[in-house]
Amino acid sequence: MQTTVTFKQIDPSSSLKSYVQKKLEKFDKMLESPAEAYVVLSVEKIRHIAEITLVCDKVKIHAAEESESMYSSIDALMDKIRIQIKKNKEKVKRHMSGKKQSIKNEPADEIPLGPEPVKDISDYQIVLESIDYKPMDIEDAVVELNSGKQPFFVFNNARTERVNVLYKHNNGKLGLIQPRG
């Protein structure tokens, strides 16, 4: 494995470099083709940060780890990389097995052919949550959404005096649901 180790705000150390290379040699057995590893070791105050970008064929894995010791950061980083490589190999194995259900995680004999039958409401477990919503502008709702841990924020739009829902898309954009009329 071709390894590049970069040191940021830390004195270059041959012992750290050889430690990283020794740890990465174990991954050669797990990977089918030659790989390139770009490792960045840096120190910010008391945080020792280790980052890696591993490129092999069509696979690109990136991970970062920090702790109070550079060696423990490297060890934790290698554990993360090992897990990501295993996940990727399992994903490829599932996909290459030829079973179409591996893509949808659905058994092949149970693929619905038409619209799904409506389930009885008693099949669902409903959890009732009460929320307090107050009149505010959309800009204030964005601030509230970003400060909380929920993926959505319900509020009373001060301009329209109607209940709106602001939510986060998977692509990082925000969505706004408003009632019509």
SERO-4910 file (N, C-alpha, C, O; in steps of 0.05 Angstrom, whole numbers):
BEGIN
 pado doro    nc1    nc2    nc3   cac1   cac2   cac3    cc1    cc2    cc3    oc1    oc2    oc3
  Met    A     17    -24      0      0      0      0     18     25      0     37     27     16
  Gln    A     11     43    -18     26     68    -19     15     87      2     -9     93      1
  Thr    A     32     96     20     23    112     42     37    139     42     61    141     40
  Thr    A     21    160     46     32    187     49     23    197     76     -1    199     81
  Val    A     42    205     92     36    215    119     44    244    120     67    251    114
  Thr    A     25    261    128     30    290    130     27    298    159      8    290    172
  Phe    A     45    315    168     44    325    196     36    354    196     49    370    181
  Lys    A     16    362    211      8    390    214     10    398    243     -1    385    260
  Gln    A     24    419    247     28    431    274     39    410    294     32    410    317
  Ile    A     56    392    283     68    371    299     95    365    286     97    365    261
  Asp    A    115    359    302    141    353    290    140    326    276    129    307    288
  Pro    A    151    324    252    151    298    238    166    277    254    188    282    263
  Ser    A    154    255    257    166    233    273    166    208    256    146    199    245
  Ser    A    190    196    254    192    171    239    178    148    253    169    129    241
  Ser    A    177    150    280    163    128    295    133    129    290    121    108    287
  Leu    A    121    153    289     93    155    282     88    146    254     68    132    249
  Lys    A    105    154    236    102    146    208    103    116    204     87    104    190
  Ser    A    123    103    217    125     74    215    102     60    229     93     39    220
  Tyr    A     92     72    251     69     60    265     44     60    247     29     40    246
  Val    A     40     82    233     17     84    214     20     64    192      1     50    185
  Gln    A     44     62    180     49     43    158     46     15    167     35     -2    152
  Lys    A     55      8    191     51    -19    202     22    -26    205     13    -48    198
  Lys    A      6     -7    215    -23    -11    218    -37    -15    191    -55    -31    189
  Leu    A    -29      1    172    -42      0    145    -35    -25    130    -50    -33    112
  Glu    A    -12    -37    136     -4    -62    122    -25    -84    126    -28   -101    108
  Lys    A    -38    -84    148    -58   -104    154    -82   -102    135    -95   -122    130
  Phe    A    -87    -79    124   -109    -75    106   -104    -85     78   -122    -89     62
  Asp    A    -78    -89     71    -71   -100     45    -85   -126     40    -93   -132     17
  Lys    A    -87   -143     60    -99   -169     58   -130   -166     53   -141   -183     39
  Met    A   -142   -145     64   -171   -142     62   -178   -130     35   -201   -134     25
  Leu    A   -161   -115     22   -167   -102     -3   -157   -119    -27   -135   -131    -26
  Glu    A   -173   -120    -48   -167   -137    -71   -145   -125    -89   -130   -140   -102
  Ser    A   -143    -99    -90   -123    -86   -108   -107    -66    -92   -113    -59    -69
  Pro    A    -85    -57   -104    -67    -38    -91    -83    -13    -83   -100     -3    -97
  Ala    A    -76     -2    -60    -90     22    -50    -70     44    -43    -46     39    -40
  Glu    A    -81     68    -42    -65     91    -33    -78    102     -8   -102    106     -7
  Ala    A    -61    109     11    -71    120     36    -58    147     41    -34    150     39
  Tyr    A    -75    167     46    -65    193     53    -73    199     82    -96    201     89
  Val    A    -53    201     99    -57    204    127    -48    231    136    -26    240    128
  Val    A    -64    245    152    -57    272    162    -58    270    193    -78    263    204
  Leu    A    -35    276    205    -33    276    234    -29    304    243    -11    318    234
  Ser    A    -47    314    261    -45    342    270    -52    344    299    -64    327    311
  Val    A    -43    367    311    -48    372    339    -61    400    341    -50    420    330
  Glu    A    -83    402    355    -96    427    360   -101    428    390   -117    414    401
  Lys    A    -86    445    403    -86    448    433    -80    420    445    -58    410    442
  Ile    A    -99    408    458    -94    381    470   -106    359    454   -104    335    461
  Arg    A   -118    365    431   -130    345    414   -110    335    393    -98    350    378
  His    A   -106    309    393    -89    296    373   -107    283    352   -123    265    358
  Ile    A   -106    294    328   -125    286    307   -111    270    285    -89    277    275
  Ala    A   -123    247    278   -113    230    257   -135    228    236   -158    221    242
  Glu    A   -128    234    210   -148    232    189   -136    215    167   -111    214    163
  Ile    A   -153    200    153   -143    183    131   -163    184    108   -187    185    112
  Thr    A   -152    183     84   -167    179     60   -155    155     46   -131    156     38
  Leu    A   -170    134     43   -161    110     31   -174    106      4   -199    106      2
  Val    A   -159    104    -18   -169    101    -45   -160     75    -56   -137     69    -57
  Cys    A   -180     59    -65   -174     32    -76   -195     27    -97   -219     25    -91
  Asp    A   -187     24   -122   -205     20   -145   -227     41   -144   -222     64   -147
  Lys    A   -252     32   -141   -275     50   -141   -283     58   -113   -303     72   -109
  Val    A   -268     50    -93   -275     55    -65   -258     78    -54   -233     78    -58
  Lys    A   -271     97    -41   -257    119    -28   -268    120      0   -292    125      4
  Ile    A   -251    116     20   -260    116     48   -245    139     62   -221    142     59
  His    A   -261    154     77   -249    176     93   -258    173    122   -282    167    127
  Ala    A   -240    177    140   -247    176    169   -228    194    184   -206    201    175
  Ala    A   -238    203    207   -222    220    225   -227    211    254   -249    202    261
  Glu    A   -207    215    270   -210    208    299   -192    226    315   -171    235    305
  Glu    A   -201    233    339   -185    250    356   -186    239    385   -206    228    394
  Ser    A   -164    244    399   -162    236    427   -139    253    440   -129    272    428
  Glu    A   -132    245    464   -110    260    477    -83    249    471    -63    260    480
  Ser    A    -82    226    457    -56    214    449    -57    208    419    -77    198    409
  Met    A    -35    213    405    -34    208    376    -37    178    370    -50    171    351
  Tyr    A    -24    162    387    -25    133    382    -53    122    385    -62    105    370
  Ser    A    -67    132    406    -95    122    409   -113    133    387   -132    119    380
  Ser    A   -107    157    377   -123    167    354   -118    150    330   -137    144    315
  Ile    A    -94    142    325    -87    124    302   -101     97    305   -112     87    286
  Asp    A   -100     86    329   -113     60    334   -143     61    329   -154     44    315
  Ala    A   -156     82    340   -185     85    336   -191     90    306   -212     80    296
  Leu    A   -174    105    293   -178    110    264   -176     84    248   -192     79    230
  Met    A   -157     67    255   -155     41    241   -179     23    246   -187      8    228
  Asp    A   -190     24    269   -215      9    275   -238     19    257   -253      3    246
  Lys    A   -240     45    254   -261     56    237   -257     47    208   -276     40    195
  Ile    A   -232     48    199   -227     41    171   -233     11    167   -244      3    147
  Arg    A   -225     -6    186   -231    -35    184   -261    -39    181   -269    -55    164
  Ile    A   -277    -26    197   -306    -29    196   -317    -20    169   -334    -33    158
  Gln    A   -307      3    159   -316     13    133   -309     -6    110   -325    -10     92
  Ile    A   -285    -17    111   -277    -36     90   -294    -61     91   -303    -70     70
  Lys    A   -300    -71    115   -317    -95    118   -345    -89    107   -357   -105     93
  Lys    A   -356    -65    114   -383    -58    104   -383    -57     74   -402    -67     61
  Asn    A   -362    -45     63   -361    -42     34   -359    -70     20   -372    -74      0
  Lys    A   -343    -88     32   -340   -115     20   -367   -130     22   -374   -144      3
  Glu    A   -381   -127     44   -407   -140     47   -427   -129     26   -443   -144     15
  Lys    A   -426   -103     22   -444    -90      3   -439   -100    -25   -458   -107    -40
  Val    A   -414   -102    -32   -406   -112    -59   -414   -142    -61   -424   -150    -82
  Lys    A   -410   -157    -40   -416   -186    -41   -446   -189    -44   -455   -206    -60
  Arg    A   -463   -174    -30   -492   -175    -33   -500   -168    -61   -518   -181    -73
  His    A   -488   -147    -71   -496   -137    -98   -487   -157   -119   -502   -161   -139
  Met    A   -464   -169   -116   -454   -187   -136   -466   -215   -135   -462   -232   -153
  Ser    A   -481   -221   -113   -492   -247   -110   -515   -252   -131   -523   -275   -135
  Gly    A   -524   -231   -143   -545   -234   -164   -573   -234   -153   -592   -236   -168
  Lys    A   -576   -232   -127   -603   -231   -115   -612   -202   -115   -600   -185   -103
  Lys    A   -634   -197   -129   -644   -170   -132   -654   -159   -106   -654   -135   -102
  Gln    A   -662   -176    -87   -673   -166    -62   -651   -153    -46   -656   -138    -27
  Ser    A   -625   -158    -52   -604   -146    -37   -603   -116    -40   -594   -102    -23
  Ile    A   -613   -107    -63   -614    -78    -68   -635    -65    -51   -631    -43    -40
  Lys    A   -659    -78    -48   -681    -66    -33   -684    -77     -5   -701    -68     10
  Asn    A   -668    -97      2   -670   -111     28   -698   -122     31   -709   -121     53
  Glu    A   -709   -134     10   -736   -145     10   -734   -173     -2   -721   -176    -23
  Pro    A   -746   -194     10   -745   -220     -2   -758   -220    -30   -777   -206    -34
  Ala    A   -747   -236    -48   -755   -235    -76   -784   -245    -79   -798   -234    -96
  Asp    A   -793   -265    -63   -821   -274    -66   -841   -256    -55   -865   -260    -58
  Glu    A   -833   -235    -40   -853   -217    -28   -853   -190    -41   -862   -171    -28
  Ile    A   -843   -187    -65   -843   -161    -78   -872   -155    -86   -885   -170   -101
  Pro    A   -883   -132    -77   -911   -126    -83   -914   -120   -113   -897   -106   -125
  Leu    A   -935   -130   -125   -940   -127   -154   -960   -104   -159   -961    -95   -182
  Gly    A   -974    -96   -139   -994    -74   -143   -993    -56   -119   -974    -57   -103
  Pro    A  -1013    -39   -116  -1014    -22    -93  -1016    -38    -67  -1029    -59    -66
  Glu    A  -1002    -29    -47  -1001    -43    -22  -1029    -41     -8  -1041    -20     -8
  Pro    A  -1039    -64      3  -1065    -62     16  -1063    -44     40  -1043    -43     54
  Val    A  -1085    -30     45  -1086    -12     68  -1087    -28     94  -1104    -46     97
  Lys    A  -1069    -21    112  -1068    -36    138  -1088    -23    157  -1094      1    155
  Asp    A  -1098    -39    175  -1116    -30    195  -1100    -12    215  -1076    -18    220
  Ile    A  -1112      9    225  -1098     27    242  -1088     13    268  -1070     23    281
  Ser    A  -1101     -9    275  -1093    -23    299  -1066    -37    296  -1054    -46    315
  Asp    A  -1056    -39    270  -1030    -50    265  -1007    -31    272   -984    -40    275
  Tyr    A  -1013     -6    276   -993     14    282   -993     21    311  -1014     21    324
  Gln    A   -970     27    321   -968     38    349   -964     68    346   -944     77    336
  Ile    A   -983     83    356   -983    112    353   -974    124    379   -984    118    401
  Val    A   -953    142    377   -943    156    400   -952    185    397   -945    198    378
  Leu    A   -966    195    416   -977    222    415   -956    241    428   -948    237    451
  Glu    A   -949    262    413   -930    282    424   -943    309    421   -954    316    400
  Ser    A   -943    324    442   -954    351    442   -931    371    437   -909    367    448
  Ile    A   -936    392    422   -916    412    417   -928    440    423   -953    443    419
  Asp    A   -912    458    431   -920    486    434   -909    501    410   -885    501    405
  Tyr    A   -927    514    395   -917    530    373   -925    559    377   -947    564    387
  Lys    A   -907    577    370   -913    605    375   -909    620    349   -895    611    331
  Pro    A   -922    643    346   -920    658    321   -891    669    317   -879    680    336
  Met    A   -880    664    293   -853    674    287   -850    676    257   -865    664    242
  Asp    A   -829    690    249   -821    692    221   -806    667    212   -797    652    229
  Ile    A   -805    663    186   -791    639    176   -761    640    183   -749    619    190
  Glu    A   -749    664    183   -721    666    190   -716    657    219   -696    644    225
  Asp    A   -734    664    237   -732    656    265   -735    626    268   -722    613    284
  Ala    A   -753    615    251   -758    586    252   -733    571    242   -726    549    253
  Val    A   -718    582    223   -693    570    213   -673    569    236   -659    549    239
  Val    A   -671    591    251   -652    591    273   -660    570    294   -643    556    304
  Glu    A   -686    568    300   -695    548    319   -690    519    309   -681    502    325
  Leu    A   -694    515    284   -689    488    272   -660    481    274   -653    458    282
  Asn    A   -642    499    268   -614    494    269   -603    491    297   -583    478    301
  Ser    A   -617    503    316   -607    500    344   -617    475    358   -606    467    378
  Gly    A   -637    462    347   -648    438    359   -637    413    346   -622    414    327
  Lys    A   -645    390    357   -636    364    347   -657    351    329   -651    330    317
  Gln    A   -681    362    328   -702    350    312   -698    356    283   -686    377    276
  Pro    A   -706    339    265   -703    344    236   -725    362    225   -726    368    201
  Phe    A   -743    372    242   -765    389    234   -771    409    256   -764    405    279
  Phe    A   -786    430    249   -794    450    269   -822    460    261   -826    469    239
  Val    A   -842    458    279   -869    466    275   -872    494    287   -864    498    310
  Phe    A   -884    513    272   -887    540    283   -912    553    270   -921    544    249
  Asn    A   -921    574    282   -943    589    272   -931    613    256   -918    630    268
  Asn    A   -935    613    230   -924    634    213   -937    661    221   -961    664    218
  Ala    A   -921    680    229   -931    706    238   -944    721    215   -963    737    220
  Arg    A   -935    717    191   -945    732    168   -972    721    159   -991    736    154
  Thr    A   -975    694    157   -999    682    148  -1018    672    170  -1041    666    165
  Glu    A  -1008    672    195  -1023    663    218  -1032    634    215  -1054    627    225
  Arg    A  -1016    617    202  -1022    589    198   -999    572    208   -976    581    209
  Val    A  -1005    547    214   -984    529    223   -967    520    199   -978    512    179
  Asn    A   -941    522    202   -922    514    182   -902    494    194   -899    493    218
  Val    A   -890    478    176   -870    459    185   -845    464    168   -846    464    144
  Leu    A   -822    468    182   -797    472    169   -781    447    174   -779    438    197
  Tyr    A   -768    435    153   -754    410    157   -728    410    141   -725    426    122
  Lys    A   -710    392    148   -684    389    135   -686    367    114   -694    345    120
  His    A   -677    373     89   -675    353     68   -649    337     73   -631    346     88
  Asn    A   -646    313     61   -622    298     62   -598    312     49   -575    307     56
  Asn    A   -604    329     29   -583    343     15   -574    369     29   -557    384     19
  Gly    A   -584    374     53   -576    397     69   -594    422     65   -592    441     80
  Lys    A   -612    421     46   -630    444     42   -653    442     61   -658    421     74
  Leu    A   -668    464     64   -691    465     82   -716    465     65   -717    476     44
  Gly    A   -737    452     76   -763    451     63   -783    464     81   -781    464    106
  Leu    A   -804    477     69   -825    490     85   -852    479     76   -858    480     52
  Ile    A   -867    469     94   -894    459     88   -914    480     98   -914    487    122
  Gln    A   -931    490     79   -952    509     86   -978    499     77   -980    486     56
  Pro    A  -1000    504     92  -1026    496     83  -1035    514     59  -1028    538     58
  Arg    A  -1051    503     41  -1061    518     18  -1086    534     26  -1100    527     45
  Gly    A  -1091    554     11  -1117    568     14  -1115    594     29  -1136    607     33
***
